[in-house]
Amino acid sequence: MLARVFSCTVLGIEGIPLEVEVDIHRGMPHFDIIGLPDPSVKEARERVRAALRNSGFEFPYERITVNLAPADLKKEGPAFDLAIAMGLLAASRQIPYNDELRKAVLVGELSLDGTLRPVPGTLAMAAAIAGSKKLKDCIFYLPAANSTEAALIKEVQVKGVHTLKEAAGHFCGLLTIPTVESQLEELVRQERAPEPDFSEVKGQETAKRALEIAAAGGHNILLYGPPGSGKTMLARRLPGILPAPSLEEILEITRIHSVAGLLPPGRPLVTRRPFRSPHHGASAAGIIGGGKVPRPGEVSLAHRGVLFFDELPEYSRDILEALRQPLEDRVVTVTRVAATLTYPSDFMFVASANPCPCGFLNDPFHLCRCSPAAVQRYRSRLSGPLLDRIDIQVEVPRIDYEKLQDGRAGESSAAIRRRVERARAIQRERFKGLRLLTNAQMHRRHLDKYCPLTGEARRLLQQAYRSLGLSMRAHDRIIKVSRTIADLAGSETIEAPHIAEAIQYRSLDRQN
């Protein structure tokens, strides 16, 4: 007796449809799962056995073979439990093996009493079902806790299941599991908690201006200054001046967090740009991605949002150098024995740093006890190639007492965001038809076409290139930042003041 049902898994952040074949025939009782299963898949034997018994079904004491096809793809996780259980019931003729079951895609982890537990990655699975010709017109059955998430893909009919007994009753015609309606528009419209506002920041006008430019052009930025000057406070307010994510971006962000298992209960949609701030003690796999069971790292969880490294030199050299690929290519590739996975990692990189190990170099109120050699070692942790990939480097000095006690509120994030959105609209029009979203994403070939410099601006850039000993990458990034400054000013041409301001945001180059 043979039964075939469909299921789905996740590879990277993409859903992969699978076929679960269940064969039962006479012989010594044995239950075997084949098709490159990992230990968590093999453990399904005991979960399915107990779930069937505790749901009132008979477990067949015959030779059972379950094949997960295609067999050359490694299978991980407990998401195949429901498909295996339903295949067993159909192959043992405890439920009818009808067209409705053949047109079902079954995903879910079984508890020992037969209830279904949620699994990660169901949004990616639903997207894969929607894009598969083989699964056209199939219905997606999955744990009820995942149903609202999967229903975000409107092209797929989704049914949320609470127990194994409920699923069996549905396919026997004893009850009907209702279709889950998509709540995508409603979830997007839901009021979100207010983000930290720039009006709360006293002083630091130069740093605020630099963050506005960074947000307008999607530029990476480094804030450096003594402890307590407000670097972290400024960085945490950056998401509040970024444009709201589009519907496509919201689904991208949600898919990555779903695969990573980070969607909070009752919140199946991530509607705001992520802000990720990993500790400097985090592992390379935690930051970049990977691990024994590959998962997206912080650089992917920050996709379409902000990745903040507080005290940048404190991170290991391996992690800092590994950042170079996602900062340049906006994707990260994780190579393992079983597979090579590519995760998206298009984020704004924001970092903070002290000027020396103690943080008080050149501070008029605190004595710096760091030796010149210690300062040099501290700064050398940030390699030239890494700094070249940071478009804006701005000093955040100590705040004067008078500014700290000023009772007037600063400019709000909403006002800054309106200027950022106008600049982003100019960029969308400029790059229409290209796979570019912001000025920071331009390549060398785009600069001559989209970044016309006046003669005076070109002479100023040439002088800075020679006097500061800039690399070609730093030269190009000055042009990109000046293009954003010109966009904020509403100028089609990059003029000398735009170049001059962009050069001011290469502070560390001027110190070398």
N, C-alpha and C positions, 0 to 999 in steps of 0.2 A: 504494500500500500504506500503510495507516494503522494505528497501534497507539496505545492509550491506557493509561497506567498512572498510579497515584496517587503523590504525594509530599507533603511537608509543609515549611513554613517557620515562622519565628517573627516576630511583630510585637509589639514591646514585650516582654512576658513570656508572651504567649499564642501557642499553636501555631495555625497556619492550614493546613488541608488544601488541597492543590492538585492539579490534573490536568495531566499532561504528555502532550501530543499530539505524535506523531512521524509525519510524512508523508514518504514517499520516492516520487518519480516521475521519469520520464525527463526529461532536460534537461542543460544544462551543469552539471558538478559544482560544487555550492555547498552550504555548511552554514550555515544561518541560525537564530538563536534569537530569538524574539519574545515579547512579553508583559511589557514593562517590565523587562528584565534589567539589572543593573548590570555594570560591567566584570568582576567576579569570576565572574559567571554566564556572560558571553560567552566567557571564557577556557576554559569547559568544553569548547568545541569541540576544542581541541588536547589537553586531558587525555583526553577520551573517545576521540579518534582514536588516540592513542598506546596507551591502555590496551587497546583492542580488538585492535590489531595484536600487542601484546606478550603478549596472553592467547590468541593462536592463532585469532582470528576475523578475518573479512574486513570491511574498512570499505567500505561501498557508495559507489562513485564515480558518484553521481547527485545530483539536486537534493533536498536534505534541509531540511525546515522543522520546527523544534521550537517548539511554542507552550506557554507556561506560563500556564495559566488559573486564576483569573480574570485577564484582561489589564490590569485597572485597578489592580492591586496591585503595587507595586514589589518586585522579587525581588532578594535580596542573598545573597552567600555561595556556597560551592561544594557545598552539601548536595544539589543536584539531579543531580550527576554520575551516580550509580548509576541513577536513574530514566531519565535520558536514554539511557544506554548500554543498559539493558534494553529500552527502547522501540525503539531502533535495531535491536537483535538480533531483536526480535519483528516489526518492520515489514519487515525484510529476510529474514524466515523462517529465520533461523539457529537460533532456538529457537521452540518452539510458542507461539502466542498463545492460551493456554487460560484457563479460568476461574480457575485458581490464580494466574496472573499478573494477571488482572483484579482479583483480590481482594487484591493485594499493595500495601502502602505502602512505597515504596523511598526511602531517605535515605542519603547517604554521599558523601564526597569520594574521588575516584579518584587514585591516584598513577599515574605513567606506566607502571609495570609491572603495573598492574591490582589492586594491593592497596588496601584501603579504609582511609582515615584517619578518625579520630573527628571529629565536628562538635559545636558547642555547641548547647544547647537541646533535647536529645532528650527530656528529661523533660516539657517543655511540649508537645512534639509528641505524645508518647504520651497525655498528658491530653486533647489535642484529638481524637485518634483515638477515645479512649474515649467522648467526649461527642458524637461526630458520628453522626447517623442514617445518613448516606450511606455511612460507612465501617464500619457494623456488620458484625461477623464478619470484618473484614479482618485480615491478618497484617502486622505491622510488621517489615520487613527493614532492618537498619542495621548499621554497623560493629560488630564484636565488642567493641571497646573501649568502646562506648556501651551495650551490651546490658544489663548489670546495672543501669545507671541507668534505662533505659526500662522495664525489668521491674518497677520499683517501683510502677508503675500496674498493679495486678493484673487489671484488666478487659481488658487488651490482651495478645494473644499475640505474643511477641517472639522473633525469630530473629536471632542474631548472625552476620554474614557476614565472612569474612576477605579474600576476593578476588572479583573479577568472574567469574573462571572457576568458582569454587565456586557463586556465585549462579546462573549459567547452567546448570551441571550439575544443580542442584536443580530448576529449572523444566523441564529436559529429562527428569527422572525418573531420572537416573544416580546421584544420591546424595540423602541427606536431611539437611537442616540441623536439628539438634535445637532444640526450644523452650527458651528460657531461663526457669528458674524464678525467681519473685520471692524475694529475700533480705531483704525489708523488715524483718521482725521480728528476724532475726539481726543485721542491721546496726545496728538501734536498740539491741540488747542488748550490742553489742560494748563492751568496756572502753575508756574514754577516758582520755587523759593527764590527770593531776590539774591543776587550775587553781591559780593563785596564791592563797594563803590569808590571811585577815585576821589569823590568829594571828601572822604575821610582822611586823605593823605595831606599832611601839612608840608608846604614847601616842595622841594625836589622838582621844580618846573622843567629842568633839563631832562631828567629821567622820564617824566611824564610825556614830554614831547617825543623822546626816543621810543617809548612804548607805543605811542600813537602811530609813529612812522612804521614801526615793526608790525603792528596790527594791520595797517593799511596795505602793506606790501607783502605780508607773510614772511618777514625777515626774522632770522635767528638773532638773539640779543644776549649779551653778557653784561650784568650789573656788578660792578666791583666797588668796594668801599669798606669802611670800618664796621665792626659789629654794632648793631642797633641803629644803623642809618636808614633802615626801611626797605632794604632790598627785597626781602621775602614778602613784605606787605604790598609792595608795588607789583611783584610778579603774580601774586594771587588775584589781583584785580584785572589782569590782562584779559581773561575770558569774557569779562563784562563789557569790553569795548569791541570784541570781535563780532562780525555779522552773525545773525542767527543761522544755524545750519539749514540747508535745503532738505527737502523730503528724502532725496537720494542720499545725502550725507547722513541723515538720521538713521536710515536703514543700514548703511555701511557701518556706522559706529555700533549700532545695536547688534549686528551680526557678529562682530569681533568680540564684544562683551558676552554674547550668548555662548559662543564657542568656548570662551575662557571660563564659563560658569559664574560670571560676575553680575548677572542681572538680579537685582533685589526682588524678593517675593512681592508680587502685586504690582511690579513696575516693569512690564515687558518691553518698554521702549525707552531708549536714551534720547532725550529731546534737547539736551544742551551739550555744548562742546566739552569734551573731557579735559580735566586738569589732573595730570599724574605727577606725583612728586615722590619717587622712590628714594629710600634711604641709601646712603653711600656704602652701607655694608651689604647691599643686595648682590646676589650672584650674577654672573654674566648671563646665565640662562634666564634669570628673572627679568633682566633688563632687555636683552636682545631677543629672547625667545628660545624655545627648544626644551631640553630636559628629556628624561627617559621616555615619557609620553609627551611629545612635542605640544607646546601650548604657546599662544601669543605672549610676547613679553611686553614690557612697559612701552617700548617704542611703537608697538602696534596698538596697545590700549589707548595711547594718546593720539591715534589717527584722527585727523581733522580737528585736533584740539591743541593742547599745550603740554609739553614735557618739560618739567622744571627740575633742574639739578641744583640743589642748595649746597653751597660750598663745593664748587666743581673740582678743585684740586684734591679733595679728600677721596674721590672715587678712584678705583684702581686703574692703572695704566691700560690694562687689557680692555676694560669697559670703555674708557675714553677713546681708545683707538678703534674699537668695534663700532662706535657711533658714527664713524666717518662714512660708512656705506649708506645707512639710512638717511643721514643728513644730505648726502649727495644724490642718491638714486631714489629716495622716498619709498623704497621697499627694502625689506631685509630677507636674506636667504639663509635658511637654517638647513644644514646638511647632516643627515643621520644615516646609519647603515640601512635602515628600512626605506627611507624616502628623503627627497630634497623638497623642502616646503618653502614657499615664498609668501610672506605676510606683508600687507600694506603698512607703511609707516610714514605717512605724509602729515607731519606735525610741525608746529612752531617750537623751536628749541630755545628755552630761556634758562640761563644759568646765573648764579651769583658766586662771588669769590671775594676773599679778603685780600688786601695788598701784600700781606706777609703772613707767616704762620700765626703770630699773635693778633694780627689785624690792625695794629696801631702804627704802622709805618707812616711817618710824616704827620702824625696826629699832634696838634698843638697842646692837647690836654693829657695825653698818656705817653709814657715813655715806652718806646719799642725796644725790646731786648733781643731782637733777632739779629744775628750776625749777617753780614753781606752774603756769606756762603749759604746760610739757611734760607735767606730770601731768594737767592738764585735757584736753589734746589726746589723750593716751593713753586716758583713760577715755571720752572722747567717741566713740571708735571703736565703742563698744557703745551702740547706740541704745536709747532708752527702750522702743520696741515690742519689740525683741529681748529685753531684760532682763525685760519683763513676761511673756514666754513661758517663762522659766526659773523654776520654782516655788520652788526652794530655792537660796539664796545663803549659803554658809557660809565663814567664815574658817578657814584652816589655818595656825596660827602655828608658829614655830620650836619644835622639840622640846627640852625641858630635858635636860641631860646625864644627870641621875639617871634619868629615864625611858628614855633611850637605852641605859643600862647595866643596866637591870632585866632580869634573866635569866628572869623568868617569862613564859611564852607568853600572848598575849592570847586573847580568845575566838575560837574557830574559825569559819570560814565556814559549816560545816555547822550549828552551833548557831544562827547568825544566820539561815540559810536556813530553818530550821524555823519560826521566828517569822514570816518573810516569807510562807511558804506558808500558815500559818494565817490571816494577814491577807488573802491573795489568795483563800482559800476563802470567807471572809466576803463579799468583793466579788462573787465568782461567784454566790453565793446571792442577794445583794442585786440584782444586775443580770440575773437570770435572765429570759430572754425579750427582753432588749434587746441591741443591738449594742455593748455596752460590756464591756470586760474589767477595767479598773482605774479607780480614783477619778480619776486624771488625765484620763481621757477624758470625764468628765461635762461636759455643756453647762450653760448658765445655767438652763435649765428644770428640770434635775435637782436643783439645789441645795436648793430649798425642800422637796422630797419626801424626799431621802436624807440631808440634812445638817441635822437639827434642832439648834438651838443653845439652851442654857439662857439665861436672862435675863442672868446675869452675863457669860457668854461673848459675848453680843450687844453688851453695853455696852462690853466691852473692845475688840472689833473696831471699833466705832464710834469710839472714842477714837483707835485706831491709824490709822484711815482719815483722820481729820481732822488729826492731828498730823504724820503722815508724808507727807501729800499723795498717797496711793495712787491709782492709776488703778483703774477698775472691773475691769479684767482682773487686776490684782494683788490686789484685794479678793477676787475669786472664787478665785484660786489659794491664798490663805491658807485659805479655807474647805475647799478640796479637800485640802490638806496636813493640816489639823487633822482632817479625816475619816479620813485614813490613820492619824494618831497615835491617834485614838480606837479604830480597828480593832485596832491593835497592843496597845492596853490592854484590848480586849474590851468597850468601852463602846458602847452603841447611840446615846447622845446625846453631842454635842460639848460639852465643858465648858470652863470658863475656862482651866485649865492646858493643855488641848490647843491652844486659840487662842493662848495666850501663847507656847508653844513654836514654833508655826508662824510667829508674828510675828518671833521671834528668827532665823528662817531667811530673813528679808528684809533682810540686813545692808546691802546697798548702798542700799536705800530709806532706812534709818535714817541713812546717812552724808550723804545729799543735803540 
